[in-house]
Amino acid sequence: MTLWGHLERFAFIDLVNFVNNQTGTLSLGEAYQGRTLEMYLVKGKLRTLHADGFRIQEQMRVREIIYTLISQYNGKFEFDNRRLRSECDFWLDMDLAQLLTQAAQDTMIPENELPRPHDKFVDACLAKPFADLVQSDALQDKWQQIQPYLGWGISAAELTGQLFYSERELRVTLHRLLLAGAVLPQPKLSERLPVLGQIQSVQGRAALPAKRSADAKPGCRLSKSWRRFTRSLH
């Protein structure tokens, strides 16, 4: 069976739901940065992904491409289930419907509500277990991955170098963790400097009298002692 058409008339996620139980190759013309994508699906699982014939192996890149398809793509497609491939050619094992559902939910959050890429967050040190506050297994899983990096504060941009998620995914995750009360924004250095300046100023004023006493000349102290001694003789 070969199925083809144009995605201007219906959404990409609807196409995936239609072929979800099929095994075959889904081609999308100029779908990502002007490149043609080719996905091999096995009963809803994404097993291979090529862009203009080149392998896309990193899961973070795969997720980024899925986000792009959800939000932007409306080009031509073709699905062919006549050419089967051997399992030895597979390098991915990702649930495409789950990826699309998550991406669709994330794209519904307005951009201006998300933290900026370099906004840092720290652990809020919850009194209750995180699982008691959030029922989403996906968010609980991401929390377990992100929490070890929160000790000194970390941003979505920095987390992309540590975890296999796109920057937008991590911004969305930090946004949801913030709403759950699991993380707190880390104060910026510019916000901490006035407080540090006040502390240093108070410390400086408190130490000033002791410094003046220490700076007194030895000759002055000796002359005062001599005058007290001579008075005692009269």
Secondary structure as a PSIPRED ss2 file (coil, helix, strand):
# PSIPRED VFORMAT (PSIPRED V4.0)

   1 M C   1.000  0.000  0.000
   2 T E   0.000  0.000  1.000
   3 L E   0.000  0.000  1.000
   4 W E   0.000  0.000  1.000
   5 G E   0.000  0.000  1.000
   6 H E   0.000  0.000  1.000
   7 L C   1.000  0.000  0.000
   8 E C   1.000  0.000  0.000
   9 R C   1.000  0.000  0.000
  10 F C   1.000  0.000  0.000
  11 A C   1.000  0.000  0.000
  12 F H   0.000  1.000  0.000
  13 I H   0.000  1.000  0.000
  14 D H   0.000  1.000  0.000
  15 L H   0.000  1.000  0.000
  16 V H   0.000  1.000  0.000
  17 N H   0.000  1.000  0.000
  18 F H   0.000  1.000  0.000
  19 V C   1.000  0.000  0.000
  20 N C   1.000  0.000  0.000
  21 N C   1.000  0.000  0.000
  22 Q C   1.000  0.000  0.000
  23 T E   0.000  0.000  1.000
  24 G E   0.000  0.000  1.000
  25 T E   0.000  0.000  1.000
  26 L E   0.000  0.000  1.000
  27 S E   0.000  0.000  1.000
  28 L E   0.000  0.000  1.000
  29 G E   0.000  0.000  1.000
  30 E E   0.000  0.000  1.000
  31 A E   0.000  0.000  1.000
  32 Y E   0.000  0.000  1.000
  33 Q C   1.000  0.000  0.000
  34 G C   1.000  0.000  0.000
  35 R E   0.000  0.000  1.000
  36 T E   0.000  0.000  1.000
  37 L E   0.000  0.000  1.000
  38 E E   0.000  0.000  1.000
  39 M E   0.000  0.000  1.000
  40 Y E   0.000  0.000  1.000
  41 L E   0.000  0.000  1.000
  42 V E   0.000  0.000  1.000
  43 K C   1.000  0.000  0.000
  44 G C   1.000  0.000  0.000
  45 K E   0.000  0.000  1.000
  46 L E   0.000  0.000  1.000
  47 R E   0.000  0.000  1.000
  48 T E   0.000  0.000  1.000
  49 L E   0.000  0.000  1.000
  50 H E   0.000  0.000  1.000
  51 A E   0.000  0.000  1.000
  52 D C   1.000  0.000  0.000
  53 G C   1.000  0.000  0.000
  54 F E   0.000  0.000  1.000
  55 R E   0.000  0.000  1.000
  56 I C   1.000  0.000  0.000
  57 Q C   1.000  0.000  0.000
  58 E C   1.000  0.000  0.000
  59 Q H   0.000  1.000  0.000
  60 M H   0.000  1.000  0.000
  61 R H   0.000  1.000  0.000
  62 V H   0.000  1.000  0.000
  63 R H   0.000  1.000  0.000
  64 E H   0.000  1.000  0.000
  65 I H   0.000  1.000  0.000
  66 I H   0.000  1.000  0.000
  67 Y H   0.000  1.000  0.000
  68 T H   0.000  1.000  0.000
  69 L H   0.000  1.000  0.000
  70 I H   0.000  1.000  0.000
  71 S H   0.000  1.000  0.000
  72 Q C   1.000  0.000  0.000
  73 Y C   1.000  0.000  0.000
  74 N C   1.000  0.000  0.000
  75 G C   1.000  0.000  0.000
  76 K E   0.000  0.000  1.000
  77 F E   0.000  0.000  1.000
  78 E E   0.000  0.000  1.000
  79 F E   0.000  0.000  1.000
  80 D E   0.000  0.000  1.000
  81 N C   1.000  0.000  0.000
  82 R C   1.000  0.000  0.000
  83 R C   1.000  0.000  0.000
  84 L C   1.000  0.000  0.000
  85 R C   1.000  0.000  0.000
  86 S C   1.000  0.000  0.000
  87 E H   0.000  1.000  0.000
  88 C H   0.000  1.000  0.000
  89 D H   0.000  1.000  0.000
  90 F C   1.000  0.000  0.000
  91 W C   1.000  0.000  0.000
  92 L C   1.000  0.000  0.000
  93 D C   1.000  0.000  0.000
  94 M E   0.000  0.000  1.000
  95 D E   0.000  0.000  1.000
  96 L H   0.000  1.000  0.000
  97 A H   0.000  1.000  0.000
  98 Q H   0.000  1.000  0.000
  99 L H   0.000  1.000  0.000
 100 L H   0.000  1.000  0.000
 101 T H   0.000  1.000  0.000
 102 Q H   0.000  1.000  0.000
 103 A H   0.000  1.000  0.000
 104 A H   0.000  1.000  0.000
 105 Q H   0.000  1.000  0.000
 106 D H   0.000  1.000  0.000
 107 T H   0.000  1.000  0.000
 108 M C   1.000  0.000  0.000
 109 I C   1.000  0.000  0.000
 110 P C   1.000  0.000  0.000
 111 E H   0.000  1.000  0.000
 112 N H   0.000  1.000  0.000
 113 E H   0.000  1.000  0.000
 114 L C   1.000  0.000  0.000
 115 P C   1.000  0.000  0.000
 116 R C   1.000  0.000  0.000
 117 P C   1.000  0.000  0.000
 118 H C   1.000  0.000  0.000
 119 D C   1.000  0.000  0.000
 120 K E   0.000  0.000  1.000
 121 F E   0.000  0.000  1.000
 122 V E   0.000  0.000  1.000
 123 D E   0.000  0.000  1.000
 124 A C   1.000  0.000  0.000
 125 C C   1.000  0.000  0.000
 126 L C   1.000  0.000  0.000
 127 A C   1.000  0.000  0.000
 128 K C   1.000  0.000  0.000
 129 P C   1.000  0.000  0.000
 130 F H   0.000  1.000  0.000
 131 A H   0.000  1.000  0.000
 132 D H   0.000  1.000  0.000
 133 L H   0.000  1.000  0.000
 134 V C   1.000  0.000  0.000
 135 Q C   1.000  0.000  0.000
 136 S C   1.000  0.000  0.000
 137 D H   0.000  1.000  0.000
 138 A H   0.000  1.000  0.000
 139 L H   0.000  1.000  0.000
 140 Q H   0.000  1.000  0.000
 141 D H   0.000  1.000  0.000
 142 K H   0.000  1.000  0.000
 143 W H   0.000  1.000  0.000
 144 Q H   0.000  1.000  0.000
 145 Q H   0.000  1.000  0.000
 146 I H   0.000  1.000  0.000
 147 Q H   0.000  1.000  0.000
 148 P H   0.000  1.000  0.000
 149 Y H   0.000  1.000  0.000
 150 L C   1.000  0.000  0.000
 151 G C   1.000  0.000  0.000
 152 W C   1.000  0.000  0.000
 153 G C   1.000  0.000  0.000
 154 I E   0.000  0.000  1.000
 155 S E   0.000  0.000  1.000
 156 A H   0.000  1.000  0.000
 157 A H   0.000  1.000  0.000
 158 E H   0.000  1.000  0.000
 159 L H   0.000  1.000  0.000
 160 T C   1.000  0.000  0.000
 161 G C   1.000  0.000  0.000
 162 Q C   1.000  0.000  0.000
 163 L C   1.000  0.000  0.000
 164 F C   1.000  0.000  0.000
 165 Y C   1.000  0.000  0.000
 166 S C   1.000  0.000  0.000
 167 E H   0.000  1.000  0.000
 168 R H   0.000  1.000  0.000
 169 E H   0.000  1.000  0.000
 170 L H   0.000  1.000  0.000
 171 R H   0.000  1.000  0.000
 172 V H   0.000  1.000  0.000
 173 T H   0.000  1.000  0.000
 174 L H   0.000  1.000  0.000
 175 H H   0.000  1.000  0.000
 176 R H   0.000  1.000  0.000
 177 L H   0.000  1.000  0.000
 178 L H   0.000  1.000  0.000
 179 L H   0.000  1.000  0.000
 180 A H   0.000  1.000  0.000
 181 G C   1.000  0.000  0.000
 182 A C   1.000  0.000  0.000
 183 V E   0.000  0.000  1.000
 184 L E   0.000  0.000  1.000
 185 P E   0.000  0.000  1.000
 186 Q C   1.000  0.000  0.000
 187 P C   1.000  0.000  0.000
 188 K C   1.000  0.000  0.000
 189 L H   0.000  1.000  0.000
 190 S H   0.000  1.000  0.000
 191 E H   0.000  1.000  0.000
 192 R H   0.000  1.000  0.000
 193 L H   0.000  1.000  0.000
 194 P H   0.000  1.000  0.000
 195 V H   0.000  1.000  0.000
 196 L H   0.000  1.000  0.000
 197 G H   0.000  1.000  0.000
 198 Q H   0.000  1.000  0.000
 199 I H   0.000  1.000  0.000
 200 Q H   0.000  1.000  0.000
 201 S H   0.000  1.000  0.000
 202 V H   0.000  1.000  0.000
 203 Q H   0.000  1.000  0.000
 204 G H   0.000  1.000  0.000
 205 R H   0.000  1.000  0.000
 206 A H   0.000  1.000  0.000
 207 A H   0.000  1.000  0.000
 208 L H   0.000  1.000  0.000
 209 P H   0.000  1.000  0.000
 210 A H   0.000  1.000  0.000
 211 K H   0.000  1.000  0.000
 212 R H   0.000  1.000  0.000
 213 S H   0.000  1.000  0.000
 214 A H   0.000  1.000  0.000
 215 D H   0.000  1.000  0.000
 216 A C   1.000  0.000  0.000
 217 K C   1.000  0.000  0.000
 218 P H   0.000  1.000  0.000
 219 G H   0.000  1.000  0.000
 220 C H   0.000  1.000  0.000
 221 R H   0.000  1.000  0.000
 222 L H   0.000  1.000  0.000
 223 S H   0.000  1.000  0.000
 224 K H   0.000  1.000  0.000
 225 S H   0.000  1.000  0.000
 226 W H   0.000  1.000  0.000
 227 R H   0.000  1.000  0.000
 228 R H   0.000  1.000  0.000
 229 F H   0.000  1.000  0.000
 230 T H   0.000  1.000  0.000
 231 R H   0.000  1.000  0.000
 232 S H   0.000  1.000  0.000
 233 L H   0.000  1.000  0.000
 234 H C   1.000  0.000  0.000
